[in-house]
Amino acid sequence: MAAEFTVHILSTERNFYEGPATSLVIPTSDGQFGILAGHSSMAAAIVPGILTCRLPDGSSVTAVVSHGLARYENGDAMVLVGSAERPEEIDEARARRAEQRARAELLQKHSWHEHLQTQANLSRAMMRLKAAGKK
């Protein structure tokens, strides 16, 4: 049996998941970052992507997350993100419209801040569509 640790996944909208886990994989700017029980203390910036939390019973919790932070310390993982959605909660048509809007926005001249925000919106829409396709 794999060692367990406690995971708290919180978004600005809700408490997405709190409970035991055997592994946690978060999206970072350097790629997917995995955490197992006994991991050394760490903190990481989360980028829009797909988060996977493996539960002790072998099932998993999957979330499409926006930007945020994660930390692991003393057997406790805390994930704080702007938004977290289960794949089955995603409206694929709405996500496709958001992707199209973001792509159109990227073609316009904006400030650097607006450009970065638009890139984040595009990334989130693309991750939502990817997760929605796996329903």
C-alpha positions in Angstrom: 0.0 0.0 0.0 1.4 3.4 -1.0 2.1 6.0 1.7 -0.5 8.7 2.1 -0.5 12.4 2.8 -3.2 15.1 3.1 -4.2 17.3 0.2 -6.1 20.5 0.3 -7.2 21.9 -3.2 -8.8 25.3 -2.8 -10.1 27.7 -5.4 -11.5 31.1 -5.0 -14.9 29.6 -5.6 -14.9 26.5 -3.4 -13.1 23.8 -1.5 -12.4 21.5 -4.4 -10.9 18.5 -2.5 -9.6 17.8 1.0 -8.5 14.4 2.0 -5.9 11.7 1.7 -3.8 11.1 -1.4 -1.0 8.8 -2.5 0.3 11.3 -5.2 -0.3 14.7 -6.5 0.7 16.0 -10.0 0.5 19.8 -10.6 1.2 21.8 -13.8 4.1 24.2 -13.5 6.0 26.3 -16.0 8.7 23.6 -16.1 6.2 20.8 -16.8 4.3 18.4 -14.6 5.6 18.2 -11.0 4.8 15.2 -8.9 4.6 14.9 -5.1 4.5 11.7 -3.1 4.3 11.2 0.7 7.6 12.1 2.3 8.5 14.7 -0.4 10.9 17.4 0.8 9.3 20.7 1.7 8.6 22.7 -1.5 6.6 25.6 -3.0 5.8 26.0 -6.6 3.9 28.3 -8.9 1.0 26.6 -10.7 0.2 27.5 -14.3 -3.1 26.7 -16.1 -3.3 23.0 -16.7 -4.5 19.7 -15.5 -3.9 18.6 -11.9 -4.2 15.0 -10.9 -4.6 13.7 -7.3 -4.4 9.9 -6.9 -6.5 8.6 -4.0 -5.7 5.7 -1.7 -8.4 3.5 -3.3 -6.8 3.8 -6.7 -9.2 6.4 -8.1 -8.2 9.9 -8.9 -9.5 13.4 -8.8 -8.7 15.5 -11.9 -9.1 19.3 -12.1 -8.5 21.9 -14.7 -6.8 24.6 -12.7 -5.8 28.2 -13.4 -2.8 30.0 -11.9 -2.0 29.5 -8.3 0.5 28.2 -5.7 1.3 24.9 -4.2 3.3 23.9 -1.1 4.2 20.7 0.5 5.4 20.5 4.1 5.2 17.8 6.8 2.9 15.5 5.0 0.5 18.2 4.0 0.0 19.6 0.5 -1.9 22.9 0.0 -3.0 23.9 -3.5 -4.4 27.4 -3.9 -5.7 28.3 -7.4 -8.0 30.9 -8.9 -10.3 28.2 -10.4 -10.6 24.4 -10.3 -13.1 22.5 -12.4 -13.8 18.8 -12.9 -13.8 17.7 -16.6 -17.5 16.8 -16.4 -18.3 20.4 -15.3 -16.8 22.0 -18.3 -19.1 23.4 -21.0 -17.2 22.5 -24.1 -19.0 25.1 -26.4 -18.3 27.9 -23.9 -14.6 26.8 -23.6 -14.3 26.8 -27.4 -15.7 30.4 -27.6 -13.3 31.5 -24.9 -10.4 30.0 -26.9 -11.5 31.8 -30.1 -11.8 35.1 -28.2 -8.4 34.7 -26.7 -6.8 33.9 -30.1 -8.4 37.0 -31.6 -7.2 39.1 -28.7 -3.6 37.9 -29.2 -3.6 39.4 -32.7 -4.4 42.9 -31.4 -1.9 45.3 -30.1 -2.1 45.5 -26.3 0.0 46.4 -23.3 2.4 43.7 -22.1 0.1 43.0 -19.1 -3.0 42.6 -21.3 -1.0 40.3 -23.6 0.0 38.1 -20.6 -3.6 38.0 -19.4 -4.8 37.0 -22.8 -2.2 34.2 -23.0 -3.4 33.0 -19.6 -7.0 33.0 -20.9 -6.0 31.1 -24.0 -4.1 28.5 -22.0 -7.0 28.0 -19.6 -9.4 27.6 -22.5 -7.2 25.0 -24.2 -6.8 23.0 -21.0 -10.5 23.1 -20.4 -11.1 21.8 -23.9 -8.4 19.1 -23.5 -10.0 17.9 -20.2 -13.6 18.1 -21.6 -12.5 15.8 -24.5 -11.5 13.2 -21.9 -14.9 13.1 -20.1 
